[in-house]
Amino acid sequence: MAERKIQAVFFDIGETLLNFGRVDVISLFEQGGRLAYDFLKKFNQPTGSPRFFLLRHLWMIRIFRIWSAISGRDFDSFELLKKIERKRGVRLSGQEWQDFGWCWYEPLSRLAKTEADIKQTLGKLKQAGVKLGILSNTFISALMLERHLCEVGILDFFSVRLYSYQFGFRKPDSRIFTEAAKKMDCQPQNVLFVGDRLDIDIIGALKANMLAAIKTAYTNTTKNIPQNVIRIDKLSELPQLISQINGQQSR
C-alpha cells in the first residue's frame, strides 16, 4: 500500500488551473487577428487587407485541426502562424515574433480566471514535498501558455511542463501520462492527475495507473463520474486531500 502515496501532481490547464468557461472561438480568433494585424502594420510588415489576413490564418488553422483530429497528433499553432507570415515576407526578431504570437492569444487570456488562493494552494503542496507539473492537450504554443501562467504568478511552481504538440500522441493515450511520470522521476502509481475532462484527462490517467481527480467544470457537469475517481470543486481541496491519502497509506 505504501507505494501508492502521492509524490507528484500533474494538472491540466483549461478549466483546471485556468478557468475560461464557454468561449466564442471565432470571435476570439477575430479579436486576436486584429491585434496581430495591427502589430505587423506597426512594424511596417507586409499584411494585405485585414479580411484576407484573417481568412488565410483561419483556414490554415482549420486545415491543421482537421489533420490533428485524423492523425491524433497536435501541432504548434505559433510555428504555423510564423510560417504563413514568413512566406509573405514578414521579418521580425525573436521577441517580436513572440509578441506577434501573444496578440493572437491575448483576448483568450483576458477571459481566464483562477482561484483566488491558487498560489497558497500550490505553495502548500510544494511545502509538503509534492512535485508539481503540467500536462495539457493543446495546439497553443508553450511560449504563450507559459507567458500567461507567468503573468498569473504560478509558472514557477511547476518543475515539469509538457504539451501534447511536443509528442506524437496526446491524452487520453496512456503513453503521454507515462512519459509525464518519467519526466517527474516518479512511478505512475505515485502521481495524481487533476483535470476536467472525463474522456481525456481522467480515463487516460487511470489507464496509466495514476490516481485521478476531476475538478467540477462545465465540461463534466452531465457526466457520470466513476467511483474510483476523486471529485473536487476547487484546487484548494488538494493539500488536505493528499495529506489524508498519504496518511492512510502510511498507516
C-alpha positions as CSV (number, residue, x, y, z in Angstrom):
1,M,0.0,0.0,0.0
2,A,2.8,2.4,0.8
3,E,3.9,2.7,-2.9
4,R,0.5,4.3,-3.6
5,K,1.5,7.5,-1.7
6,I,1.2,10.7,-3.8
7,Q,4.6,12.1,-4.6
8,A,3.6,14.4,-7.6
9,V,0.5,16.1,-9.0
10,F,0.1,16.9,-12.7
11,F,-2.5,19.5,-13.8
12,D,-4.4,20.1,-16.9
13,I,-4.6,23.8,-17.8
14,G,-8.0,24.7,-19.3
15,E,-10.8,24.6,-16.7
16,T,-8.3,23.3,-14.1
17,L,-5.6,25.8,-13.5
18,L,-7.1,28.5,-15.7
19,N,-10.9,28.8,-16.0
20,F,-12.1,30.2,-19.3
21,G,-15.7,28.9,-19.3
22,R,-17.6,28.6,-22.6
23,V,-16.0,30.9,-25.2
24,D,-16.9,32.1,-28.7
25,V,-13.8,30.7,-30.6
26,I,-14.4,32.6,-33.8
27,S,-14.9,35.9,-32.0
28,L,-11.7,35.4,-30.1
29,F,-9.8,34.5,-33.2
30,E,-11.0,37.6,-34.9
31,Q,-10.0,39.8,-31.9
32,G,-6.6,38.2,-31.9
33,G,-6.2,38.5,-35.6
34,R,-7.0,42.3,-35.5
35,L,-4.3,42.7,-32.8
36,A,-1.8,40.7,-34.8
37,Y,-2.6,42.6,-38.0
38,D,-2.1,46.0,-36.2
39,F,1.1,44.7,-34.7
40,L,2.6,43.9,-38.1
41,K,1.4,47.2,-39.5
42,K,3.2,49.0,-36.7
43,F,6.5,47.3,-37.8
44,N,5.8,48.2,-41.5
45,Q,5.5,44.5,-42.4
46,P,3.5,43.2,-45.4
47,T,0.0,42.3,-44.4
48,G,-2.5,42.7,-47.2
49,S,-6.1,43.5,-46.3
50,P,-7.4,42.8,-42.8
51,R,-10.1,40.5,-44.2
52,F,-7.7,38.3,-46.1
53,F,-5.2,38.4,-43.3
54,L,-7.8,36.8,-41.0
55,L,-9.1,34.3,-43.6
56,R,-5.7,32.9,-44.5
57,H,-4.8,32.2,-40.9
58,L,-8.3,30.9,-40.1
59,W,-8.3,28.4,-42.9
60,M,-4.8,27.1,-42.2
61,I,-5.7,26.6,-38.5
62,R,-8.9,24.8,-39.6
63,I,-7.0,22.5,-42.0
64,F,-4.4,21.6,-39.4
65,R,-7.2,21.0,-36.8
66,I,-8.8,18.5,-39.2
67,W,-5.4,16.8,-39.8
68,S,-5.0,16.7,-36.0
69,A,-8.3,15.1,-35.5
70,I,-7.5,12.4,-38.0
71,S,-3.9,11.8,-37.0
72,G,-4.3,12.0,-33.2
73,R,-1.4,14.5,-33.1
74,D,-1.5,18.1,-32.1
75,F,0.5,20.9,-33.7
76,D,2.2,24.2,-32.7
77,S,-0.1,26.9,-34.0
78,F,2.5,29.6,-33.2
79,E,5.0,28.0,-35.6
80,L,2.3,27.6,-38.2
81,L,1.4,31.3,-38.0
82,K,5.0,32.3,-38.2
83,K,5.5,30.1,-41.3
84,I,2.5,31.7,-43.0
85,E,3.8,35.2,-42.4
86,R,7.4,34.4,-43.3
87,K,6.3,33.1,-46.7
88,R,4.7,36.5,-47.2
89,G,8.0,38.3,-46.4
90,V,7.5,39.3,-42.8
91,R,10.8,39.7,-40.9
92,L,10.8,40.1,-37.2
93,S,13.2,39.5,-34.3
94,G,12.7,36.6,-31.9
95,Q,11.0,38.7,-29.3
96,E,8.9,40.4,-31.9
97,W,7.6,37.0,-33.2
98,Q,6.7,36.1,-29.6
99,D,4.8,39.3,-29.2
100,F,3.1,38.6,-32.5
101,G,2.0,35.2,-31.2
102,W,0.8,36.8,-28.0
103,C,-1.5,39.1,-29.9
104,W,-3.5,36.0,-31.0
105,Y,-3.7,34.6,-27.5
106,E,-4.3,37.8,-25.5
107,P,-8.1,38.0,-26.0
108,L,-8.4,34.5,-24.5
109,S,-6.1,35.3,-21.7
110,R,-8.3,38.2,-20.6
111,L,-11.2,35.8,-20.1
112,A,-9.2,33.5,-17.8
113,K,-9.9,33.3,-14.0
114,T,-8.0,31.5,-11.3
115,E,-9.0,30.6,-7.8
116,A,-8.2,33.5,-5.5
117,D,-6.0,31.4,-3.3
118,I,-4.3,29.3,-6.0
119,K,-0.8,30.5,-5.1
120,Q,-1.3,29.5,-1.5
121,T,-2.7,26.1,-2.6
122,L,0.3,25.3,-4.8
123,G,2.6,26.6,-2.1
124,K,1.2,24.2,0.4
125,L,1.7,21.3,-1.9
126,K,5.3,22.3,-2.6
127,Q,5.9,22.7,1.1
128,A,4.6,19.2,1.7
129,G,7.2,17.9,-0.7
130,V,4.8,17.2,-3.5
131,K,6.2,17.8,-7.0
132,L,4.0,19.7,-9.4
133,G,3.7,19.5,-13.2
134,I,1.5,20.5,-16.1
135,L,0.3,18.1,-18.8
136,S,-2.0,19.6,-21.4
137,N,-3.5,18.8,-24.7
138,T,-3.0,21.9,-26.8
139,F,-2.1,23.4,-30.1
140,I,-1.3,26.7,-28.4
141,S,2.4,27.2,-28.0
142,A,4.1,26.8,-24.7
143,L,5.5,30.3,-25.2
144,M,2.0,31.8,-24.9
145,L,0.7,29.5,-22.2
146,E,3.7,30.0,-20.0
147,R,3.7,33.7,-20.5
148,H,0.1,33.6,-19.3
149,L,0.9,31.5,-16.3
150,C,3.9,33.8,-15.5
151,E,1.6,36.8,-15.6
152,V,-0.8,35.0,-13.2
153,G,2.3,34.3,-11.0
154,I,2.2,30.5,-10.9
155,L,4.5,29.3,-13.6
156,D,7.5,28.6,-11.3
157,F,5.5,26.2,-9.2
158,F,5.7,23.6,-12.0
159,S,9.0,21.9,-12.5
160,V,7.8,19.8,-15.4
161,R,5.6,21.2,-18.2
162,L,4.5,19.1,-21.1
163,Y,2.3,19.9,-24.0
164,S,0.7,17.4,-26.4
165,Y,2.1,19.1,-29.6
166,Q,5.6,18.1,-28.4
167,F,4.7,14.4,-28.7
168,G,3.4,12.1,-31.3
169,F,0.4,11.3,-29.1
170,R,-1.9,13.1,-26.7
171,K,-4.3,12.4,-23.9
172,P,-6.1,10.0,-23.3
173,D,-3.2,7.9,-24.7
174,S,-1.6,6.4,-21.7
175,R,1.9,6.9,-23.1
176,I,1.8,10.6,-22.6
177,F,0.9,10.1,-18.9
178,T,3.6,7.5,-18.5
179,E,6.1,10.0,-20.1
180,A,5.0,12.7,-17.7
181,A,5.6,10.4,-14.7
182,K,9.1,9.6,-16.1
183,K,10.0,13.2,-16.5
184,M,9.0,13.8,-12.9
185,D,11.1,10.8,-11.8
186,C,8.0,9.1,-10.3
187,Q,6.2,5.9,-10.8
188,P,2.7,6.5,-12.3
189,Q,1.0,5.0,-9.2
190,N,2.6,7.8,-7.2
191,V,1.1,10.5,-9.3
192,L,-2.2,12.3,-9.0
193,F,-3.6,13.8,-12.2
194,V,-6.1,16.7,-11.9
195,G,-8.2,17.6,-14.9
196,D,-11.7,18.5,-16.0
197,R,-12.4,16.1,-18.9
198,L,-13.5,12.6,-18.0
199,D,-12.9,11.2,-21.5
200,I,-9.5,12.8,-22.0
201,D,-7.9,13.5,-18.6
202,I,-9.4,11.0,-16.2
203,I,-9.7,7.9,-18.4
204,G,-6.1,8.4,-19.7
205,A,-4.7,8.8,-16.2
206,L,-6.4,5.7,-14.9
207,K,-5.1,3.7,-17.8
208,A,-1.6,4.8,-16.9
209,N,-2.2,3.6,-13.3
210,M,-2.3,7.1,-11.9
211,L,-4.7,8.4,-9.3
212,A,-7.2,10.8,-10.9
213,A,-9.2,13.8,-9.6
214,I,-11.8,15.6,-11.7
215,K,-12.4,19.2,-10.9
216,T,-16.0,20.4,-11.3
217,A,-16.4,22.4,-14.6
218,Y,-19.0,22.9,-17.3
219,T,-17.2,20.2,-19.3
220,N,-18.2,17.4,-16.8
221,T,-21.5,18.5,-15.1
222,T,-23.6,16.0,-17.1
223,K,-21.1,13.1,-16.8
224,N,-21.4,10.0,-14.6
225,I,-18.1,10.0,-12.6
226,P,-16.7,6.5,-11.7
227,Q,-16.4,5.7,-8.0
228,N,-12.6,5.3,-8.3
229,V,-12.3,9.0,-9.4
230,I,-11.8,11.7,-6.8
231,R,-14.1,14.7,-7.2
232,I,-13.1,18.2,-6.2
233,D,-14.8,21.5,-6.6
234,K,-11.7,23.6,-6.0
235,L,-7.9,23.1,-6.2
236,S,-7.7,24.3,-2.6
237,E,-9.1,20.9,-1.5
238,L,-5.9,19.2,-2.7
239,P,-3.5,19.8,0.2
240,Q,-5.8,18.2,2.8
241,L,-6.9,15.5,0.4
242,I,-3.3,14.4,-0.4
243,S,-2.4,14.6,3.3
244,Q,-5.3,12.3,4.1
245,I,-4.4,9.8,1.3
246,N,-0.8,9.7,2.2
247,G,-1.6,9.4,5.9
248,Q,-3.9,6.5,5.3
249,Q,-1.3,4.7,3.2
250,S,1.3,5.2,5.9
251,R,-1.0,3.6,8.5
